[in-house]
């Protein structure tokens, strides 16, 4: 450890700092809140001169007038995977620090190796792994069809050695797999701890910004998103991507939750195959594939993921309960929101669910977080209660209020266009949208405006 550095333990609750660790914070009394971190003392002024009384560091930099800042677009590297470029906002920016998080086995390492294989055709790429040996990386690369002289692999966990190698060899792109295996020798904690993850990422950030080299970091999270995973890094990196997907399904969803260089609402859809991750150019068709016809309790919703409309099937099963307290189960749809819609159907729709179990499921393992899916859930529950099927070419879009009204949604034109492209003939939409939105007529689509759930029931059947 350098003489200008020391170890300290800071309480995550009150912020008090101590030279030694203890189970209970002496300041606020909280348990297990002291976290190890590295403290670097400020460098002394040159020539032994005293530091300025302002307490800041001397700098030769001067501010620049905003109107003199260049407006040229930043240089980006295309990854060769259209879905990934879409989520990143057009490619990887030079000097960017990108974090790819997800549960183990989601396909993060596979995606990174595929990116390296494409970029190595023209650029120098360094792939650093702390989890696999070079031979293991080679075996996986052979399976994915990745090869090339410009792709360098390294099995190393010492973060100082990695940063020194990046600074000396200056590759065009660096991949770290994974940040939980990286180690800073000054810290006594084990790799993967909060202190190790934070300090190693900070060193990688300095390297990325100082050398103008993009660095892609893989980070693991557990089911509850423990703080030792990527959660602690989100404020450090430029872009945070999360791989979502159920292990029982082959498709994966790549979602952007933070992006300084693009939209945070875009998603990319991939299919996990034996040859690696394949792009899904039409995810709506994939999610609706195999949808049963003439069956009650199902309706199609349209969710906007950034600029992309995504159609998904909502299923509801309402049956007599065998329990004193009826069950409420929701998969892919917010549980509290589902209970709210059940209460609306009881109060404004005239139904009684006190002795009925309610099961709601979104097919395909995706989540519908947008309120625009409310109407489809309501209609699916109504269809199940009445045991009357909704026509397979009907799509419902709308937010349901507590008084049973259907409220307007955004980007209705894009939703209707997607429905027409997939063969739907009837779209139930909020009446408010038809009053205040100038929709372009679409051939073969009947748009029906409804103002309440009662009107929606009539329109659906």
N, C-alpha and C positions, 0 to 999 in steps of 0.2 A: 504494500500500500504506500502511496506517495505521502510525503510529510504534510502536504497541503490537504489531505483527505482524512476523514474519520467516519466512524460508524455511529449513527444515532438511531434512536427508536422514538417514533412519533405516534401519538394517540390519534386514531382516525375519528374519534368522537369530539375531543376538545382541542386537539392540535398541539398539546404540550409535548415537549421533546425531552428525552432522558438518555443518559449515556449507557444504561444497561436495560435489558429486557426484564419484565416482570409480568406475571399473569394478570394483575390488576393495575390499572392506571392510578398512580399516586395522586393525580390531580383531580380527576372526575369520578374515580371509583369504578369505571367500566371494566369489564373482564374481556380478555383476549382481544384487545384493540391496539396494542403496541405493534407497529410495523417497522421493520428494519429498512433503512435507506442510507445512501452514501451522501455525506456532506462535504462539499469542496470549499475550502477557505478561499476568499478573494485574493488574487495575486497582488503582490506588492508593487508599487510604482517603480519605474525604471530609475536607476541611480540613487535608490534609497529615499527618494522624495516621498513626502507624505501624500496620502490619497486626498483628493479634494474634499472639502468639508460637506459638499452636497451628498456624499455617501455613494455617488454613482461612479461608474467606470469611465475613464477618458475615452473618447471616440473621435475619429477623424471624419466620420460620416456626417453629411449635411442633408437636411430634408429636401425633397424634390417637389416642385409644383405639380399638382395633379394634371394640369392640362399639357404637361411636357412628358408624361408617362406614355410609352409606346403602347398602341392599341393592337399590335400584331398578335394574332392568335398563337397560343403556346404550341410548341412542337409535341406531337403525339406519336406513339408507336401503336399501330394496329396489331391486334393479337392474332388475327386470322380466324377468330371465333366471333361471328356477328352478334350473338346474344351477349357476350361479355363486353364487346365494344359499346353496345347499346347501354348497358348498365353503367359503364365507366364514363359515359358522356362523349364517346368518340375515340377512345383509345387510352393508352397509358401516357401520362404527362411526365416529361423529364424532371427528375428531382423529386417525384412524388413518393410518398410512403403509403402503401396500400396494405390494409389488413384484411385477410380472408378468414373469417371465422366459421365455426360449425362443429357439430358433434363428430367424434371419431368415426371414420368409415363413410362420411358423407360424399367424399370424392374430391376433397381439396387438393391433395397431392397429385391426383390424376390430372385435374384441370391445370395445375401449375406446370406439370411436365409437358402437357400438350402445348401450352403457350410457349414454353422454352423451345420446343421442337420447331414451331413455326418461325419464331423470331430469330433462331440460330441460323436460318438460311441466309440472313443478311447482317446480323448483329452478333456481337460477342456477348454470350450469356453465361453467368455463373450461378450454378445451382448448389446451394449449401444445405446439407441434411445433417441433422443431429439425431435422427431416428433410424436411419438405414445406412448400411454400408454401401460403398461404391458398386459392389457386385449386385446388391439388391436393387439399386437404382437402375442398373443396366438391364436386369431381367424385366423390370416393369417397363422400361423404355422400349425394349424389344416387343413386348406385348402391345404397346400403343403405337408401334411403328415410328418411334422417335430416334433420330440419329443425327450426327453432324459433327464436324471438326470444331465448329465455333461454340458448341455446348460443353462447358467445363463443369465437372462435378467435384464436390469436395465434402468429405465427412469430417465435420469439425463442430465443436461446441464452445470453444473459447471465443468470446465476442471480440476481444482485443485483436486476436490473430485474424479473425474474419475482416474486421474493419481495416486493419493494416493491409491485408491482401487486396481489398477492394480499392483502397487509395493508391496502391502501387501498380496494380494491373489495369485499373480503370475499365471494367467491362461496361457494356451498354445497358445491362439489366442484371439485377441480383434477386435471387429467390432464397428466402430463409424458411426452412421446413424442419422444425417449427420453433416458434419463439419460446415455448415452454421448455425446450431442451438446451437453450443457450445459457451460458454460465459466465458470470463476472467474478473473477477470482478474489476481489477485495471483499465481497460479501460472504458471510459465513452461512447464510441460508442456502437451502438446496435449490437446484434449478426448478423453475415453475412457480416459485413463491412470488408474492406480490412485488417484493423488492427487486428480485432478479429480473422479472418480466419488465418492470417499469424502467430500470436502469439500462438493460440491454436494448430496449426499444429507443430510449433517448440517445444512446450512442449510434444506433442505426439511423436515426433521424438526422443527427449532425453529419453523418457520412453522406446521406442522400442529398441533403441540401448543400453541403460544402462542395461535393464533387459533381453535382447535377446528374446523379445516377438514380433512376427509379429503383426502389426496393419493394419487393412484394413479400409480405410476411404471412405465414400460416399460423393460426392460433386455434387451439382446441377449447371448447366449452363443454361443460356437463349439462345435464338436463335443466338445472335451475340457474344456469348462467353464473356460476361462482365468480367471485371477484378476481381469483387467480387467473381467469381466462381473459379473453379480449375486452371485457367490460372496462378494465382498468386502463386500457390503451386507447380508447376511443377519442379522448381529448388530445392525444399526442399525434396520431396519424392524420393524413389528409383524407383518406377514403376508407370506409368500413363496409365490407361486403359480407353477407351472411348466406351460407348454404343451408337451405331448408329442404327437408324431404323425409318421408316416412320410409323406414327400412323395408316395409312390406311393398313399396311401390318402386318402380324403376326410375321414375322421373324425379328431377331435382329442380328447385327454384333458387336462383341466385338473386338476392335482394340487396339493394343499396340503402343503408341507413344513415350514411354520412358521405358527402362527396363535395369537396371544395371546387371541383372542376366540372360538375354536371348536376343533373337532377337526382334527387333522393327518392323519387317515386317509381323509378323504372325497375323492372324485373327481367330476368332471363330464364328461360326454361330449357332444361337439358334432359336427355334420356341416358341413363347409365347402361352401357352395353359391355360386352367382353372386350371390345376394342377401344374402350374409353367413353368419354362423354360426347354425345351427339346433340347438335342443336335441334330443338323442336320449333319449327317455323310457324306451326299452326297449333298452339296449345289448346285453343278452344275445341277444335275437332278431336284432339286426343282425350280431353276431359269428358266429352260427351259420347265418346265411342262406347258402344254396348249399352246405351240407355234403353230401358224397356219401354215398350209401347203399350198403351191401353191399361196402364197400372195406376192406381190411385196413390196419392201421397208423394208426388214428385212434381217439381216445377223448375224451370231454368232461370237463373239469375245472370246478370251481367255486372262484373266488377271492373272498375278502372284501375289498372296498375300503371301509374304514370300516364303515358300517352297511348297505352295499349288496352283495348277492351278485352276482357277475359270472361268467356261464358263457362258456367259451371252448373252442375245439376244439384239441386237441393232436395233432399228426401226427408219426409216426416212420417213417423209411425206413432199413432195414438191408439192405445188399447186399454182395456179395463185393467185396473191395478189390482195386484194381489197383496199389497202392502198397506199398512195403516197410513203411511205418508207416501203418496204417489211419487214415482221416480221422475226426475228431470235430467236428461242426458243430452249434451250438445257437443258434437265433434265438428271442428272446422268453422264453427260460428260461436260468437261470444255467449257464454252461459248466462250472464246477467241480462244481456240483450234478449235472449230467448225467453227468459222469465217475464221480461217486460212485455213482449209481444203476446205471450199467453194471457197476461192480465188484460191487455187491450181486447183480445178476442172474447174474454169472459164478460167484461164490462160493456163493450160497444158492439160485440158480435152476438151476444146472447147465448154463449156456450158455457158449459160447466165442466171444468177440468179437475174438480176436487177428488174424483175417484178414477182418474185416468192417468196412465203413464205417458209421458211425452218424450220421444227420441227424435233428435234432429241430427242429420249427417250431411256433410258436403262431400260429394263423391270425388275421389282422386287425391285425397290427402292434402288439399290446399285449404287456406283460411279465407273467409269472406269477412273482412274487417270494415267494409264500407257500409254505411246505413242504407245505401241504395238496394241492398239485398233483402231488406225487411219485407217488402211486398211479396217476393218469391217465397219466403219462409211462411208468411201468413197464408198464402194460397196453398202451399204444400200441406200445412196443417188442416186447412179447411177441406182439402181434397181427401185427406185421410179420415177425418171425422165423418164426412158424408159418404165415404167410399165411392167417390165419383172421380174418374181420371180426367186430368186436364189434357187437352189436345197436345200432341207432341210438337206442333209448330207454333206454340204460344210461349212468349218470353215476357217476364214481368220485371219492371224496374221502378223503384220508388221507396222513399223513406216513410215509415209509419209513425205518426205522432201519438201521444197519449190519449188524445180525444178521438182517435180512429181516423184522422185525416191523412191523406196521402200528400206528402210534401215533395217539392221539386228536387231534382238531382242535376248534377253538372254533366257536361259533355254528352248530352243525349243524342246528338246527331251521330257521333262515333259509335255509340252503342247500337243504334238502329242499323247503321251500315254493316256492322259486324254480324248482327242477327240476319240481315238479308243475305250476306255472303254465305252463311251456313244453312240457308234454306228455311228460315223461319218466316211465317206469313202473317203473324199477328203479334203486336207488341203492346202491352198494357203499360201506360206511362202516367205520371201525375198530370192532372188537368192544368195545374199551374204552369207547367212547362209549355203547354200548347198555347197558353195565353201570352206568355212573356218571351218565348223563344221562337225565332223565325226558322222553322225546320225546312230543309230542302226535301221535296217529295222524292221518295224512293220507290221505284217500280216493284210491284209485287208484295209490298208491305202495307198492312192495315194498322194504323196507329190509333189506339183507343185511349182516351183520356179519362181518368177516374179521380174523384175527389175524396172518396172515403172507402173504407174496407168493404162496406156493403155494395157499393158500385163495383168494386174490384171483383167480388164474388160473382156478380151477375155477368161481368165482362169475360171472366175466365171460363164460364160454362155456357 
